Amino acid sequence: MNVFDIIHAARPKVDPMPLVDRRMIREALFGVGHDDNTRSFGARSESGAVVSTAPYGTGLQLRRDPSRVASISKMIAGFTAVATVGAVAWWMLTGGDDAVPEAAVTTTPATAPASTTPPTTEPPFVRTGVSRSTPLVLPASLLSVNGASIAPAAYGSSTLLLTAPDGSTMWMAEFDGGPANIEGLDIRQVGAVGVGVMESSNAEAVTYQLLTPCGLVVLNDAPGAALYRPEIVALFESMSLDGSATIDVALPAGFSVLDIGAAEASFDAQFQVPVFTETRAARLVQIPDGSISQLVFGGRQLASTSFLNGPAFIDAIPTDPTMISIYWQDGPTVFSASSNELTFEDLESFVDSLEPTTPDGWTQRFDTQLPDAVAPASTCAPQPNFGTTLNP
């Protein structure tokens, strides 16, 4: 074995440089994102750096980034070991005529001893890197955008997702408003609540309306489910409605709350995502402090899946068979990524490339304004609301 084989065999495995370090080096070299004019989304907007003028279909090739968990200390130790092996090789080639200083041949351990630091109490790293201060994400590069909008929060409105014993998903919502309208409803009493169904309803999924003094409370059953099937009757029989129009539920056996939450402001954008030599449309919806139940407004049949090595849901029965829709939560924000042009893996790569930002950063990039929450004009009382028994 010659000296070069010895060096190659002794060379330790060095992980790729982390994405964040590579991006900082690139931006320092080319002046993107780290000088005085481009350090924030606001400054980048003022300098013209964040408003995309790229024509439709242009952009960088989409690819999955290397692992982000590479250790800096491991990399430094690796370089030290390589330098040491090189010094030894030089000594072998010169026959040891000039002694190598002792400091040059001292090796550094490749692995650090086990840490005695107690486990951290900080929340775990999330897939998108969002936090309370930066609850939204945006592409790092300037992708073409088909449209972007913000739907305001709605006072007094909440949504709920229930999982039935057969695995189907039921969607329920309550909205503040004027006196309840029961015109055209076929009404019956089920347990302690009055329930109405449109007499002429021939929709694929049955919509039930709970009778309340004000506002509107609806429950959408799974597509194809029979009218007043045993599961839905058992659910209604477990409900109560008190004088303040609070709806509580003693969930029957086999039922569970998948998610519940108030209607918050949602940020919606459709991007043209580069894939090789073309671009394909993908929609991204984000709701800070929101719920999966708001993301699937009207209801979806959800199945559990893994997305970027974390829990998520996929629309198991999409209205458009070509549409892939994934829903997940990271930190304070819920997300929906959907496309009928990208694969599941393409959507993973796209989301993996996103970077956290603030609501101001989002509105500045798309030149939009965060609208005020919508308050109902009616003074009708009491307005419906979900009780504490529905908190998962």
N, C-alpha and C positions, 0 to 999 in steps of 0.2 A: 504494500500500500504506500503510495507516494504522499508527500506532505499535503497536497491539495485535497486528497481523499480524507486525510486525517482532519483537516480544517472543516471540510463539508460535513463529516460525520459528527464533529463536536459542536457544530453550530446549533444553538437552541432555536426552537420554534418561536417566532415573534409574531404576535397577533397584528392584524392590520391596524393602522392608526384610526382612532375613533372618528366617527363622522363629524362631531362638533369641532375637533381639532383641525381636521382637513378643511372644513368649511371656513374656519377662522383664518387659516393660512391662505386659502384661495381668496377670501374677501380682502385680506390685508394686502395681497399682491395686486388685485385688480380694482380695489376701491369700492367694493359692493358691500354695504351694510355696516362698516366699522369706522368710517371717517366722520367728520363732524356733520356732513350734509346727509348722511344716510344711516345714522345710528338708530333712529327710531322710525316707526311707520309714518309719523307725522312729518318729520323732516324729509323722508324719502318721497312723500307725496308732494311736498312743496318743491322739491328738486326735480320732480317729474319722473322719479325712478320707479314709482309704484303704479302708475297708470299704464296699463298695457296698450301698446299701439301695434302689437304683433298682428299680422294678418291671420285670418282663420286658418288653422291647420299647421301653425309653426310652433316649434318648441324643442326642448331637449328630449332625448330618448329616455323613456321611463325605464327604470331598472331598480331592483331591490338594493338598498344600501347594505354595506357590510354590517356585521354585528356591532351594536353600540355599547357593548359591555366590556370592550377591551380595556385592560388595566394599564395605566400609565407606568406604574411601578414595575410591572412585568416587562414592559417594553424597554425601560431604562436598564433593567437587569440584563435583558437579552443583549442590548448593544454593548454593555460592559463585558459580558462573557465573550462576545465576538472579538472585541478589541484584545482581550487577553489571549485568546487562541491565536490571533494574528501575531502577537508578540512572540509567543512560543514558536510559531512556525518560522519567523524571521531568525530566531536564535538557532533553530535546527539547520536552516539553510546556510548560515554563516559559520556553522561549526562551533559556535559558542566562543569565538575569539574575543568578542566584547560582551561582558556579562550584562544581562538585562537587569536594571535596577529592581530591587525587591518590590517596590510599589507597583511596578508594571506587571508583575506576575501574580499579584494577590487577587484571587477570584472573589466575586460577589455571589452569595447564595441566590439561586434562581427563584426560590420561593421564600416568602416571608414566614416567620413562625406564626402559629395560630394566635389570633387576636384575643385578648382578654377583655376587650371593650364590651359592655352589655349591649344587647340588641337595641337598635334604634326604635324610637316610638313614632317616627315620622311615617306618614302614609306611604304605601308602596308606589313605585314608579308606574305611571299609567302609559298606555300605548301612544297617546297623542301628546303627552307632556303638559296637558292643561292643568291649571290651578285656579284658585280663587282670584288671583290678580290677572291671570291670562287665561280666561275660560274658553277662548275660541281658537281655531286653527286656520291657517292659510297656506297655500303653496309657497315654497321658498322662491321659486322662479315665477316670472310673470306669464301665466297661462292666459290664453284667450278665454273670455267669459261670455256665455250666451245670455246670461241675465243674473241679477242679484237683487234680493229684496229682504225686508225685515217685516215680519208680522208682529203687531204689538201684543203685549200681554192683555188679558181680559179679566177684569175684576169679577170675582164671584163665580168663576167657572173652573171646574175640575174634571179630570178624566180618570178612568179606572180600567184596568185589565184584570179579568178573572180567568182562571184556568179551571175548566169543568172536569169531572171525574173521567170522562172519555178522552181527555187531552185537548179538547177544542178550546178556543179562546173566545171569551165574551168581552165586548167593549161597552162601557157604560160612561155616561157623561151627565153633568148637571150645569145648567146655564141660568144666570140671573136674567130677569126680564119682567114683562108685564103679566097680567092675569093669565093663567094657563088656558090654552085653547084646546078643547076636547072635541071640537066639531069634526064629524066624520069618523069618530073612533068607535069601535066595537068594544065596550067596556065590560069587564067582569071583576069580581072581588076575589083575590087570591090571598088567603091568610089575612093579614092586617092591612094590606095595601090594595088600592084600586089600580088596575092595569088596563090600558087600552091599546088596540091594534087597528090600524087603518082598515076599514071594511073592504076597500078595493085593492089592498096591498097584494101585489104579485111579484114582489122583488125576490131576488135570489136568496137574500138573508132577511129574516123577520126582524122588524124594529118594534120594540115594545115601548110604550110611554107610561111612566108612573104618574098617577094623578097627584099633583101638588097645587097649593093655592096660587103660586106665582112661578114664573120661569118655566123651564123645561128640563125634564129628566128622561133620558132615553137609554135603552139597552139594546144593542145589536147582537143577535145570536150568530152562531157559525153559519156559513153558507150551506144551504140545503137542509138545515135542521127543520124538523117538523114543528108546526105551530103548537105551542104549549107542550112541548115534549117533557117527559118526567123530570129531567134535570133542571129545566127552567122553572117548572112549577115548584120544585123543592127550594130553589133559590128565592123565588118570590115569597114563599111561605116563611122563609127565615128572616125576612125584612120587617122593619118597623119604621113608622114615620110619626114623629112627635109633633107637638104644637108649634115648635120653631122650625118645622120642615126639615129636621135633621134625619137623614136616612142611615140607619144602623143595620148591620147584618150579622147574624150568628151563622157563619158559613156552615153549610151542611157538609157531611163527610165527603172527602174527595175533592172539595173545592179549595182553591187557594188564591190569594191576591198576588198577581204577577208584578204589578206596579200601579202607583196612584200618584197624582200630583196636580197642583194648580196650573192653570194655563199661563205660561210665561212667554216672553218675547222669543221668537225663533228667527234664526239667520239662515237664509236659503240662497244657494248659488249653484249654477250649472257651469262646469268647467269643460274645456276641451283638453283632454289629457293626452299627451304625446305617447304613442305606442309605435316604436320603430319609425317608419317614414310617414305616418299619418296621425291624426288626432281622433279621439272618440269621446263622446259626451258622457259625463258623470255628474250626478246631482249630489250635493252635500248639504244636509240640514243639521243645524246645531242649535241646541236650546240649553243655555246655562240655567242651572237649578230646575230643569224641566224633568219630564218623565217619558219613558218609552210609550206610555199610553197616549200622550199628546202627539208623539211622532207618528203613531199609526192612527191618526184621527179617522174615526168611522169604523176602525177595527181591521185586524189582519189575523190570519192563522199563523202563529209563530212557532218555530221549531228551534231548539237550542243548537248552537254551533260554536266553533272556535274561530276567532278572528284575530290575527296577529297574536296568537298564543294566549288569548284571553276569552272570557265568556261573551257570547253575543247571541242574537236571534236572527233568523232568516225568515222571510216571507215564504211559507211553505206552499201556499196556494195563490200565487199572484194573478191579478186580473189579466195582465199581459204575460203569457207564458215565457216570453224572452227576457223579462225583466228580473234582475237580481237585486234584492233589497236586503241590506244588513243593518241591524240596529244594535247599539251597544252603549254602555255608559263608562266614562272615564272621569274620575274626580267629580266635580260638580256639574258636569255637562253630559247630556245625552246626544247621540249622533245617529244619523241615518245616511248611508252611502248607497246609491242605487244607479243602475245603468242597464240598458238593454244592448249595449255595444261592447262593454268590457266583461271579462271573465271575473270570477271570484278572486283569483290570484292577482289580476290586474288592479282590482279595487283595493286589495291588501297593499300592493306596492304604492298605489296613489296615496292612501291614507298614511302609510309609513313615511312618505316624503313631506308631510305637512309639518308646519312649525307653529307653536303657540303664539297668540297675539291677544290684545285687549279688544273690547268692543269698539273703542275709538280707532284702533288700527284697522279693524274690519270696515267701519264706515268711511274712513279716509281713503282706503284703497278703492272702494267702489263708489265713492262720492254719494253716499246715502246718509240719511239721518235716522237716529233711533227714535221711533214714534212713541208718544205717550200711551200709557195703558188705556184701554177702552173701558169706560164706566157706563153701566146701563142707565138710561134716562128715566126709567120707571121708578116710582116710589112705592110700588106694590110690596107688601110684606105679609108673611115671612118668605124670604127667598130660600130655595133648596140648598142643602149642603150635605157632604158626606161626613158621617160621624167617626169617632175614634176607633170603632170596632173594625174599620177597614184599613187601618194603618198596618202595613205588613210587618 
